[in-house]
Amino acid sequence: MTLDVIDEWLLSERYYQHPDHSQSRIDDIVAMVKKQQACFWVAEEIDLYQDLADWEGLKDDERHFISYVLAFFAASDGIVLENLAGRFLREIHIPEVRSFYSFQIAMENVHSETYSLLIDVYLKGNEAEKSRLFNAIQSVEAVKRKAEWAVKWMNHKNTFAERLLGFCAVEGILFSGSFCAIFWFKKRGLLPGLTFSNELISRDEGLHTDFGALLYTQLGPQRLSQSRAHNIIDEALQVEKYFILQALPVDLIGMNGVLMAQYLEYVADRLLQCLGYGKLYNTTNPFDWMEMISVQGKTNFFEKRVGDYQQPGTLANKEEQNFSLDTDF
């Protein structure tokens, strides 16, 4: 790997994490590591009891839609894992970046386990369909097309900047339509286990995308031209539009396809801005209820953790770590 492909600072040989950071960009990376540590969860926290009754009450088209969305997610996590373990962790030497990627690998495994659990529970007794969904990269054309687009960004013939931006698009765009569609069921008060796992996973993937964008903006002269970045993002957008509007159209679940297309363009523009580029589509978010997903919520502390749950103390400053009897549960 040559220095004109990966920024020299990412190749710095160091076998410890530096507690006294002289570079602000290291501080930013450490802050992202702490955010990810704070958000740890496990598949056993997802309660699917109510989902079984809701699942039986869905229309055939709705069950078909959810099944194939889960099939894509189950496959895509494996691709992300392979890229992290087989590429990025081997190429980047900075311990703090490796720390984030190592923890991301752990979380991607939790996501993969969760999707497998959902497929297994929803399709209990239908072994043929479960096998088809678990092998969707080979058996389902719509899933195969998305997977192939993601896999091409693991090719070493692409520069590191291209591959880093490509995987920002995978996690930031190729997941976005499906996340939004599952939240549509939350808006309807259905499938609380699925929708809660979707809250947790979409939050995690948003953090992974933000980290990729942070790292990308620190590449300096290795960053791509705006036209090249726009081209990659638009490719990702067209792949996602095909999947969610044609191959597995959202009108199967009663969503407006025109508005979904607009939402995807809004998501793509937002990612471009995070990467340091200008907008390409200049569209607004047509789903105001999606904005509520990121609003910090409260539930009864002893009943259920909300999707913004984080491990206690991991993001606390010294004042926040002081014991208090006034904590608002």
C-alpha positions in Angstrom: 0.0 0.0 0.0 1.6 3.3 -1.1 1.5 6.6 0.7 -0.3 8.3 -2.3 -3.2 6.0 -1.6 -3.5 6.2 2.2 -2.7 9.4 4.0 0.7 9.1 5.8 -0.6 9.9 9.2 -2.9 6.9 9.1 0.2 4.7 8.7 1.9 6.0 11.8 3.4 3.0 13.7 2.2 3.2 17.3 1.3 0.3 19.6 -0.5 2.3 22.3 -3.4 4.7 22.6 -2.1 8.2 23.5 -3.8 9.7 26.6 -2.5 13.2 25.9 -3.7 14.0 22.4 -1.7 16.8 20.8 -3.7 16.5 17.5 -7.4 17.6 17.5 -8.2 15.0 14.9 -7.1 12.2 17.3 -9.4 13.8 19.9 -12.3 13.6 17.5 -11.6 10.0 16.8 -11.5 9.1 20.5 -14.8 10.9 21.0 -16.3 8.7 18.4 -14.9 5.6 20.0 -16.5 6.6 23.3 -19.8 7.2 21.6 -19.7 3.7 20.2 -18.7 2.2 23.5 -21.6 4.0 25.1 -24.1 2.4 22.7 -23.3 -1.3 23.3 -26.3 -3.7 23.3 -27.0 -7.4 22.6 -29.6 -9.3 20.6 -31.2 -10.8 23.8 -32.6 -7.4 24.6 -35.0 -7.5 21.7 -38.5 -8.7 22.9 -40.4 -10.3 20.0 -43.4 -11.5 22.0 -45.8 -8.9 20.6 -44.2 -9.2 17.1 -45.6 -12.7 16.5 -49.2 -11.6 16.8 -48.5 -8.5 14.6 -46.7 -10.7 12.0 -49.7 -13.0 11.6 -51.9 -9.9 11.1 -49.9 -8.4 8.3 -50.8 -8.6 4.7 -48.8 -11.0 2.5 -47.1 -8.1 0.7 -46.0 -6.6 4.0 -44.5 -9.9 5.2 -42.8 -10.3 1.9 -41.4 -6.8 2.1 -40.0 -7.2 5.6 -38.6 -10.7 4.9 -36.5 -9.4 2.0 -35.4 -6.3 3.8 -34.1 -8.5 6.6 -32.4 -10.8 4.0 -30.5 -7.8 2.6 -29.5 -6.6 6.1 -28.3 -10.1 7.1 -26.1 -10.3 4.0 -24.8 -6.7 4.1 -23.5 -6.9 7.6 -21.2 -9.8 6.5 -19.9 -7.6 3.7 -19.2 -4.7 6.0 -17.5 -7.1 8.5 -15.3 -8.5 5.7 -14.2 -5.0 4.6 -13.3 -4.0 8.2 -11.5 -7.1 9.1 -9.9 -7.9 5.7 -9.1 -4.3 4.6 -9.4 -1.3 6.9 -7.9 -2.9 10.0 -5.0 -4.2 8.1 -4.3 -0.9 6.3 -4.7 1.6 9.1 -2.2 1.6 11.9 -3.4 4.3 14.2 -4.6 2.5 17.4 -7.6 4.9 18.0 -9.0 4.2 14.5 -8.4 0.5 15.0 -10.2 0.8 18.3 -13.3 2.1 16.6 -13.2 -0.5 13.9 -12.7 -3.3 16.4 -15.7 -2.2 18.3 -17.7 -1.7 15.1 -16.9 -5.3 14.2 -18.4 -6.4 17.5 -21.6 -4.3 16.9 -21.9 -5.6 13.3 -21.9 -9.1 14.7 -24.7 -8.1 17.1 -26.7 -6.7 14.1 -26.1 -9.9 12.1 -27.2 -12.0 15.0 -30.3 -9.9 15.4 -31.4 -10.1 11.8 -30.9 -13.9 11.8 -33.0 -14.1 15.0 -35.8 -12.1 13.4 -35.8 -14.2 10.2 -35.8 -17.4 12.3 -38.7 -16.2 14.5 -40.9 -14.7 11.8 -40.5 -17.7 9.4 -40.5 -20.4 12.0 -41.5 -23.7 10.3 -40.8 -22.4 6.8 -37.3 -23.8 6.4 -37.2 -23.5 2.6 -37.9 -19.7 2.7 -35.5 -19.2 5.6 -32.7 -20.9 3.6 -33.6 -18.7 0.6 -33.4 -15.5 2.7 -30.2 -16.5 4.4 -28.6 -17.0 1.0 -30.2 -14.0 -0.5 -27.0 -12.7 -2.2 -27.1 -15.7 -4.5 -30.9 -16.3 -4.6 -32.5 -12.9 -4.7 -31.6 -10.6 -7.6 -32.5 -7.3 -5.8 -30.3 -8.2 -2.8 -27.5 -9.5 -5.1 -27.4 -6.1 -7.0 -27.0 -4.1 -3.8 -24.4 -6.6 -2.4 -22.4 -6.4 -5.6 -22.2 -2.7 -5.4 -20.9 -2.8 -1.9 -18.4 -5.5 -2.6 -16.8 -3.6 -5.4 -15.5 -1.0 -2.9 -13.4 -3.7 -1.3 -11.3 -3.9 -4.6 -7.7 -2.9 -3.9 -7.6 -1.3 -7.4 -9.7 1.6 -6.0 -7.8 4.2 -3.9 -8.3 4.2 -0.1 -10.3 7.4 -0.4 -12.7 5.8 -2.9 -13.1 2.7 -0.8 -13.7 4.8 2.4 -16.2 7.0 0.7 -17.8 3.9 -0.9 -18.5 2.3 2.4 -19.8 5.5 3.8 -22.4 5.3 1.0 -23.1 1.6 1.8 -23.9 2.3 5.4 -25.3 5.8 4.9 -27.4 5.3 1.7 -27.9 1.6 0.9 -29.4 1.0 4.4 -31.5 4.2 4.5 -34.6 3.2 2.6 -35.0 0.0 4.5 -34.5 1.7 7.8 -37.1 4.3 6.9 -39.6 1.6 5.8 -39.3 -0.3 9.0 -39.9 2.9 11.0 -43.1 3.2 9.0 -44.3 0.1 10.9 -43.3 1.8 14.1 -45.4 4.8 13.1 -48.3 2.4 12.7 -47.7 0.9 16.2 -46.7 -2.6 14.8 -43.8 -5.0 15.4 -42.3 -3.4 18.5 -39.4 -5.8 18.6 -38.4 -5.3 15.0 -38.8 -1.5 15.2 -36.8 -1.2 18.5 -34.0 -3.2 17.0 -34.2 -0.9 14.0 -33.8 2.1 16.3 -30.7 0.6 17.8 -29.2 -0.6 14.5 -29.9 2.6 12.5 -28.3 4.6 15.3 -25.2 2.4 15.2 -25.0 2.6 11.4 -25.4 6.4 11.6 -22.4 6.5 13.9 -20.4 4.3 11.6 -21.2 6.5 8.7 -20.3 9.6 10.7 -17.0 8.0 11.7 -16.2 7.1 8.1 -17.0 10.7 7.1 -14.8 12.1 9.9 -11.9 9.9 8.8 -12.5 10.9 5.1 -12.4 14.6 5.8 -9.0 14.2 7.5 -7.4 12.6 4.4 -6.2 15.9 3.0 -5.0 15.8 -0.6 -6.1 12.2 -1.0 -9.7 13.3 -1.0 -11.6 12.9 -4.2 -12.8 15.7 -6.5 -16.4 16.8 -5.9 -17.4 15.4 -9.3 -16.0 11.9 -8.4 -17.6 12.0 -5.0 -20.9 13.0 -6.5 -20.6 10.1 -9.0 -20.1 7.5 -6.3 -22.9 8.9 -4.1 -25.3 9.0 -7.1 -24.4 5.4 -8.0 -25.3 4.3 -4.5 -28.6 6.3 -4.6 -29.7 4.7 -7.9 -29.0 1.2 -6.5 -31.0 2.0 -3.4 -33.8 3.6 -5.5 -34.0 0.4 -7.6 -34.2 -1.8 -4.5 -36.8 0.1 -2.5 -38.9 1.6 -5.4 -38.8 -1.2 -8.1 -37.5 -4.5 -6.9 -39.2 -4.3 -3.5 -41.5 -1.2 -3.9 -42.5 0.5 -0.7 -46.1 0.8 -2.0 -46.3 -2.9 -0.8 -46.5 -1.5 2.7 -48.6 1.6 1.9 -45.7 4.1 1.6 -45.5 6.8 -1.0 -42.8 5.9 -3.5 -42.3 9.5 -4.8 -41.8 10.7 -1.2 -39.4 7.8 -0.5 -37.3 8.8 -3.6 -37.2 12.4 -2.3 -36.2 11.1 1.2 -33.3 9.1 -0.3 -32.0 12.2 -2.2 -32.2 14.2 1.1 -30.1 11.5 2.8 -27.6 11.5 0.0 -27.2 15.3 0.2 -26.7 15.1 3.9 -24.0 12.5 3.5 -22.2 14.6 0.9 -22.2 17.6 3.3 -20.7 15.4 6.0 -18.0 14.4 3.6 -17.2 18.0 2.9 -18.9 18.4 -0.5 -21.8 20.4 -1.9 -25.3 19.0 -2.3 -26.3 17.2 -5.5 -30.1 17.0 -5.3 -31.2 19.9 -3.1 -34.3 18.2 -1.7 -35.9 18.4 1.7 -37.0 15.7 4.0 -40.6 14.8 3.2 -41.0 12.5 6.2 -41.2 14.8 9.3 -41.8 11.8 11.4 -38.3 10.4 10.6 -36.9 13.5 12.3 -38.5 12.3 15.5 -36.5 9.1 15.5 -33.4 11.1 16.4 -35.1 13.1 19.1 -34.0 12.0 22.6 -36.9 10.1 24.1 -37.8 8.9 27.6 -39.5 5.7 28.8 -40.0 4.2 32.2 -36.4 3.3 33.2 -37.5 0.0 34.7 -39.7 -1.1 31.7 -37.7 -0.7 28.5 -34.6 1.0 27.3 -35.0 3.5 24.6 -33.1 3.5 21.3 -30.8 6.3 22.5 -29.7 4.0 25.4 -26.0 4.2 26.3 -23.8 2.5 28.8 -23.8 4.5 32.1 -20.7 6.7 32.6 -19.1 6.2 29.3 -19.7 9.7 28.1 -19.9 11.4 31.4 -17.6 14.3 32.4 -16.3 14.7 35.9 -19.3 16.6 37.1 -21.7 14.1 35.6 -19.9 11.3 37.4 -20.7 12.7 40.8 -23.3 10.8 42.7 -26.7 12.4 42.8 -30.1 11.4 44.2 -31.8 13.9 41.8 -31.2 11.7 38.6 -34.3 11.8 36.3 -35.2 8.2 35.5 
